Amino acid sequence: MKKCFIILTLLFGLQSCRTDNDSSYEMEVLNEVFDDLIKEMGALSVFETPPPMPFLGNNESMGYDTCRYNKEMEEFKEWNRRMKDTTLVIAVSDTLFSCYNLRLNIKYIESQLAERSYIEALNSMTDASMVSYPLNLSRIESRRHIKLRYSSEFPKGRDIWKEDYDFPFLGILRVSRIYFDREKRTGLLYSSYACGRLCGEDAIICIRKVNGKWSIEKHILLGVY
């Protein structure tokens, strides 16, 4: 009986070490792709140059109000100058959550994946043994002009948009566990970003390791709201 207890203790210890190593590697990968992730999900779209808005002319041909656009561009440049040294805040979900209970359209996602290694990663999204665990924001390196805060620090639900904050609040980012293929050459993660009550999207993010560096290869849009 004593020997069984010792063996079980060792097995649990080994499993714990393996889990810790897996989560540590996931955080390294997430840190590598995080800058691209927040850009891909639209969190930095406030800094992108707005396109000219077309209008329908008298002869029913499309045109552009260049005077109005030039004025808007000057206002946009001035806003960018003011915001250059301002720290912007993104609320990030406290947990890297499992995709097991998400109602994902697996067939649609699979149709968007061309390589077998991504299919391996997609299959692991249905693995119940991949459990959620707390996100350690301190493991994500400081981003220029962006401060990350846990979403639990903010009001719950829609009330998060009612607050008049004393800092520029960009939105809420949710990120899942990263699901890798067996050789850890490719990976998939689910992410959603909300910039307002009726502003945001959710997507599957495809990442690939090239020359020892992880980067985003494809963005599979699942929905907008």
C-alpha positions in Angstrom: 0.0 0.0 0.0 2.8 2.3 0.9 4.6 1.5 -2.4 1.4 2.3 -4.3 1.1 5.7 -2.5 4.7 6.6 -3.4 4.2 5.6 -7.1 1.0 7.6 -7.3 2.7 10.6 -5.7 5.6 10.4 -8.2 3.1 10.1 -11.1 1.2 13.2 -10.0 4.5 15.1 -9.5 5.6 14.2 -13.1 2.2 15.3 -14.5 2.4 18.6 -12.6 5.9 19.2 -14.0 4.8 18.4 -17.5 1.8 20.8 -17.1 4.0 23.6 -15.8 6.4 23.1 -18.7 3.6 23.2 -21.2 2.1 26.3 -19.8 5.5 28.0 -19.6 6.1 27.3 -23.3 2.6 28.5 -24.2 3.3 31.8 -22.4 6.6 32.2 -24.3 4.8 31.7 -27.6 1.9 34.0 -26.6 4.5 36.7 -25.7 6.1 36.3 -29.1 2.9 36.8 -31.1 1.1 39.2 -28.7 2.0 42.4 -30.6 0.7 40.9 -33.8 -2.4 39.5 -32.0 -3.7 42.8 -30.7 -3.1 44.4 -34.1 -4.8 41.5 -35.9 -7.8 41.7 -33.7 -8.2 45.4 -34.4 -7.1 46.8 -31.0 -4.8 49.3 -32.7 -7.2 50.3 -35.5 -7.6 53.7 -33.8 -4.1 54.6 -35.1 -4.7 53.5 -38.7 -5.2 56.2 -41.3 -8.9 56.3 -42.2 -9.8 55.9 -45.9 -11.6 58.6 -47.7 -15.4 58.2 -47.6 -17.0 57.9 -51.1 -20.2 59.6 -52.0 -22.6 59.4 -54.9 -22.4 62.4 -57.3 -25.1 64.0 -59.3 -24.3 61.8 -62.3 -24.6 58.8 -60.0 -20.8 58.2 -60.2 -18.7 57.7 -57.1 -16.6 60.5 -55.9 -14.7 61.7 -52.8 -15.0 64.9 -50.8 -11.3 65.7 -50.7 -11.7 69.0 -48.7 -13.6 67.2 -46.0 -11.1 64.3 -46.0 -8.1 66.6 -45.8 -9.7 68.3 -42.8 -10.3 64.9 -41.1 -6.8 63.9 -41.9 -5.4 67.0 -40.2 -7.6 66.2 -37.1 -6.4 62.6 -37.2 -2.7 63.6 -37.3 -3.2 66.0 -34.4 -5.0 63.3 -32.4 -2.1 60.9 -33.1 0.4 63.5 -32.0 -1.5 64.0 -28.7 -1.7 60.2 -28.1 1.9 59.5 -29.0 3.0 59.5 -25.4 -0.3 58.4 -23.8 -0.6 54.9 -22.3 -3.7 53.1 -23.6 -5.3 50.3 -21.6 -6.6 46.9 -22.8 -8.5 44.6 -20.5 -7.4 41.0 -20.9 -9.3 38.0 -19.7 -7.8 36.5 -16.5 -7.7 33.0 -17.9 -6.3 31.3 -20.9 -9.4 29.3 -21.4 -10.0 25.9 -22.9 -11.8 25.7 -26.3 -13.5 22.4 -25.3 -16.8 24.0 -24.3 -16.9 26.6 -27.1 -19.4 26.1 -29.8 -16.9 26.3 -32.6 -17.8 25.4 -36.2 -15.1 22.9 -36.6 -16.0 21.9 -40.1 -15.8 25.5 -41.3 -12.5 26.1 -39.5 -11.1 22.9 -41.0 -12.1 24.1 -44.5 -9.9 27.1 -44.0 -6.8 25.1 -43.0 -4.7 23.9 -45.9 -2.0 22.1 -44.0 -2.2 18.8 -42.1 -0.3 20.1 -39.0 -3.0 22.7 -38.5 -5.6 19.9 -38.6 -3.7 18.2 -35.8 -3.9 21.4 -33.7 -7.6 21.8 -34.5 -8.3 18.2 -33.4 -6.7 19.0 -30.0 -9.3 21.8 -29.5 -11.8 19.1 -28.7 -9.5 17.5 -26.1 -11.2 17.8 -22.7 -7.8 17.3 -20.9 -6.7 20.7 -22.1 -8.0 22.7 -19.2 -8.0 26.4 -18.6 -5.4 28.1 -16.3 -4.8 31.6 -15.0 -3.0 34.1 -17.3 0.1 35.7 -15.9 0.2 39.1 -17.5 3.7 39.7 -16.0 4.9 37.1 -18.5 3.9 39.3 -21.4 6.6 41.9 -22.0 5.7 45.6 -21.7 4.2 47.0 -24.9 4.9 50.5 -26.1 2.0 52.8 -25.1 -0.1 49.8 -24.2 -0.9 48.7 -20.6 -2.6 45.3 -20.0 -4.9 44.9 -17.1 -6.9 41.9 -15.9 -10.6 42.2 -16.9 -11.5 41.3 -13.4 -10.3 44.8 -12.4 -13.2 46.3 -14.4 -17.0 46.3 -14.0 -18.8 43.2 -15.0 -20.6 42.7 -18.3 -21.9 45.7 -20.2 -21.2 48.0 -17.2 -17.6 48.0 -18.4 -18.7 50.5 -21.1 -20.5 52.8 -18.7 -17.5 53.9 -16.7 -15.9 57.2 -17.4 -12.2 56.1 -16.9 -9.4 58.5 -16.3 -7.3 56.7 -19.0 -7.9 55.8 -22.6 -9.7 52.4 -22.6 -9.4 50.5 -25.9 -11.4 47.3 -25.2 -11.5 43.8 -24.0 -9.3 40.9 -25.3 -10.0 37.3 -24.7 -7.5 34.6 -25.5 -7.7 30.8 -25.4 -5.1 28.1 -24.8 -2.7 27.6 -27.7 -3.3 24.3 -29.5 -0.1 22.9 -31.2 0.5 20.2 -33.7 2.6 17.3 -32.4 5.9 18.8 -33.6 5.0 22.3 -32.4 5.5 23.9 -35.8 2.1 25.3 -36.1 -0.6 26.3 -33.6 -4.2 27.6 -33.3 -5.8 29.8 -30.7 -9.2 31.4 -30.3 -9.4 35.1 -29.6 -12.1 37.8 -29.3 -11.9 41.5 -29.1 -14.6 44.0 -28.1 -14.1 47.7 -28.6 -17.6 48.6 -27.5 -21.1 47.2 -26.9 -21.7 46.6 -30.6 -18.1 46.6 -31.8 -15.8 43.6 -32.0 -15.1 40.2 -33.5 -14.0 36.7 -32.7 -11.5 34.6 -34.8 -9.2 31.6 -34.9 -5.6 32.7 -35.2 -3.2 30.5 -37.0 0.5 30.8 -35.9 3.6 29.2 -37.4 7.2 28.8 -36.3 9.7 29.9 -38.9 13.4 30.1 -38.3 12.8 29.7 -34.6 10.3 32.6 -34.4 6.5 32.4 -34.0 4.3 34.7 -36.0 0.7 34.9 -37.2 0.1 33.3 -40.5 -3.7 33.5 -40.9 -6.8 35.1 -39.3 -10.0 33.1 -39.7 -12.9 35.4 -38.9 -15.7 33.6 -37.1 -18.1 36.6 -36.5 -18.5 40.3 -35.9 -20.7 42.1 -33.4 
